[in-house]
Amino acid sequence: MTLVINLRETISIIYLRLISHTWNSDTATRRLMKYKSIFFLNFLFFSLGLMAQDTQRWNSGGKLNPLQANMDIRHYTLSLNVDIPNQTINGFVETDLILAHPADTILFDLIDRFEVKKVTVEKQVVNFTRKEDKIFITAGKPFNEGKHNVRIEYGGKPPIAARPPWNGGFTWTADKNGKPWVVINCQSDGAKVYFPCKDHPSDEPNDGVDLFVTVPKGLTVAAFGLLQGTRTKGNRTTFHWKTNYTISNYCILFNIADYQLVSRPYKTILGHTVPMDYYILRQDAAKAQSVLDIRERDTRILEGYFGEYPWVKEKIGIAQVPNSGMEHQTMITYGDPFNFQRFGGQHYSANLFHEFAHEWWANKVTNKDWAHMWIQEGIATYSEALCFRELTGEKGYDSLLILFKNRIENIKPVVQGEEVNSQDTYTRDIYFKGALFMNTLRYVLGDDVFFPTLKKLATDPKYTYDNFVTTDDVEKLFSEASKINLKPLFDFYLRTTNLLEITIKQMGLTSWVVQAEQIPMTLPIEISGSNGITKVQLTNQPVNIESLTLPVVDPGSHYLKRVIIE
């Protein structure tokens, strides 16, 4: 998910940083004022729209209930009829799961707004109770360990998203031609806002998902995986989408609109041909090719750093939505205007790139617990800097990182413990401090170690697809690759709000002492003075510098730090 600051303020700051390299200052100033005006108007209309929306929020993840720790979800089948005029859904969800041990109760999550009509296990009707957005399923005797099939028939009115994609639910709107446009977002609130599931990031359906969605004839359903077929009966059409890959709960969703499919083939870095599909509103279809051009370029960049596109057996998908985009697996959503910026002579969209980076960082490499959400959001944000490195060189990379540094709040640690829910862990620091930390690692380790190790994190089966990662996993990988114990550095920047604290004291006319008052480990650092740049191994011991001018510590801003001049 893109933090809203990325969408427009990113562009503004980079304009200011790169202005002397690429634009006439008067032209850049006019453009900057234009983007600030657009940002203000969008914010105003967005804020007014909140007044009519659903303001209730739910949490995803957190402490895993022992009843659900006993469950391994293998497959979901969703079959839903969408009543657009009444804004309701009705149907069923079948779940194939494995119980590690016999259990008296099988537990699913579903918000209490829905009516549960019937529950069967192995096609036998069983009892259930509802409490606190949960379904407790029981029978006359314990459920045996092993495989079970649970079918839950339900229906009702899903919550309306108050601030999509950050506050979850449905968005019921229309395109400019009056055709219905229905969108779902549920990352923070959890998929339980619209279907019964095990709502925890530590478990995904290993054998995939089948999705059947019935809508009014003439509309199109865009979703994850591959379209298996459609069936029209009367004035209703059912779309069958399927993925055989493991997939996060919050990516199991769909969008409905008067879409036109615009497609082209893409050959991956390893030679596989994958369809690149854009489900764009029919009214905007003329703009599809320019978006696909950007998508093709961005895929090349991301494959270069993180390995082959992860979902080669399915598609590279985009669906147009009326809100900011999201990282829905194989069907990234995109909702920004089509007035792209130009950097390095090429079009760029921060939202389009960031959400696509999540195909690697979130969808393929998935954190086991929302406590470690910085892994997917921080590295996806860092990926934006890598894109600028490719488009504009190291100066563009540095410019974006300076923007990220300015957005850090540092109020609470990025990693607050274990089993933290989505709402508590979600701050802007998981994006920006996470990205800056990756930049710090690059500097400490050097490119020859950093980039291959980052690619290994994105490609090694130990960390991808069916497996999950934590901060400790990432630390151990980089420590082993570098042969340096990096745990103190990880803990310092991710588990505390500490900053590298350095004092500079003038001892004579041209002599200075630089000393770290707070440092987690020996770190390489540059000190710039009148005699040039000196690179030292900084500890808590004083470093003597000769300079006619005040030394500048870490002129490249590789560390989050506080410099005190005495």
C-alpha positions, 0 to 999 in steps of 0.5 A: 500500500502506498502512503498518501505522501508518496503520490504527490509530495514525492514529485514536488521534492524531487522537482526541487532537488533535480531542478538544476539538472533537468528544468528551467527554474520558472517552469519547474516552479509553475509545475510545482504550484500546479501539483500542490493545487491538485493535491489540495483539491483532491484532499478537500474533495476526499475529506468531504467524501468521508462524511458519508462513509462508514467510519468503523474500523477493524484490526487484522492479525495480532495475537493468533488465537490457539484455535486458529493456530491449529488450522492450516488453510489450504484452499478457499472457494468463494461464490458470491452474488453482488446486488449493486443497487442494494449494495449487498453480497450473498453466497458461500465460502468453502474452505479446505483446511488441515487441523494439526490436532483434534479440536472441539471448535473450528474458528473463522473470522467474519464481521458481525454485520453479515448473517450466517445462514448455514454451516456444514463440515464434510457436508454435514450441518453443524452448530455455530455461534457468533461473537465479536466478529467470529464464527465458532463452529462446533459438532457433537464430537471433536473434529479429528486432526487432518483434512476438513471441508467447511462451507459457510453460507452467508450474506449481508451489506459489507461496510463502505470504505471510509478512506480506501485503501487505508480503511477497508470495505466496499466502494460503490460508485459509478464512472462518468457514463453512469456505469456501476463501479465497485471496488474492495480494499481490506488490507488493514481491516482484514478480509473478514470485512467481506468473507469468512476466513482465518484473518491472520497474515501467518497463514495463506491458502497454499493451494490457491483460491477459486472465485465465482462472482455474479454481476449484472450482464454487461459489467466485468469482474477483474480479479487475481489469477487467471480468468477460467471462463464466464457464464451468462444466465438471463441478465446476470453473468458469473466470472470464474477467477482462479489462482494456484499460487498461495495468496494473502487474504487481503489480496483475495478480492475483486473489482467490478466495472465497465472494463475493457481489457487491453493486453500485450505479452511480456517476456520475463528476464528468464524468457517466460511469456506472461500476459500483461493485462490492463482492466481499464474503464472503457471510457479511458481505454485510449490511455491504456497503452501508455500505462502498459509502456510504464508497466513494461519498463518498471518490470524490467527495473524490478526484475533486474534488482529482485529477480523474475516477476513472481507470478509467471504462470498467471499474469501481470495485471492492473485494474483501474479503481477510483482510489489510490492503488493497492498491491493486490496479487497479479491485479495491482490496482491503479487510481491516479490521474494519467498525467504522469511525471517525466524523469530521465526523459521517461514517464513515472508514477509513484503509485503505479511503481510502488504497488507493483514493487509489492508483487515481490515485497508483500505478495512473494516475500510476506511478513509472518506478522504485521509487526514486521510490516516494514519488510514489505512496505519499507523495501517497496518504498526503497524500490522507488529509489532504485527506480530513480537510480535507473532513470536519473542516476545516483543523484535521483536516488539520493534525492528521493531518499532525502524526501523519505528522510524528511517524512520520518516521525520516529515516534515509536519503533518500527518493530514494536514486538511480536503479534502486533495488529495491523492498526498498531503497527501502521505508521509512516515510518514502516515506509520511510524509516524502513527505506532509509534503513535499507540505504544504510545497509547498502552503505555499510555492506557495499554494493557487492554484498548488499544487492546480491543479498537483497536479491537472495531475499527476494528469490530464495525459496526459504523466504518466498511464496509458502514461507514467511519472514520476520525481521530476524530472518532478514538480519540473519541473511544479511549478517551471514552474507556480510560476515558481520553481526548486524543484529545491533544495527537492526535492533538500534534502528528498527526496535528503538527510536534511537538515532546515531548521536555524534558530537563535533568539538573544536580543539584548536584553530584547525583541529576537531574531534568527532565522537559518537556518543550513541552508536550500536556498533563500529560503522563506516562513516565519511567526514568532509572537511577542507582537505576533502572526505575522510572515511573512518571506522567510527566507534565511541572513541574520538576521531581527530580531524584537521580542517579549516572549516567545520567538518560535515559528518556523513555528508551523504546522509547514509545514517539517521543521526543527530549531530551536536556541535560543541 
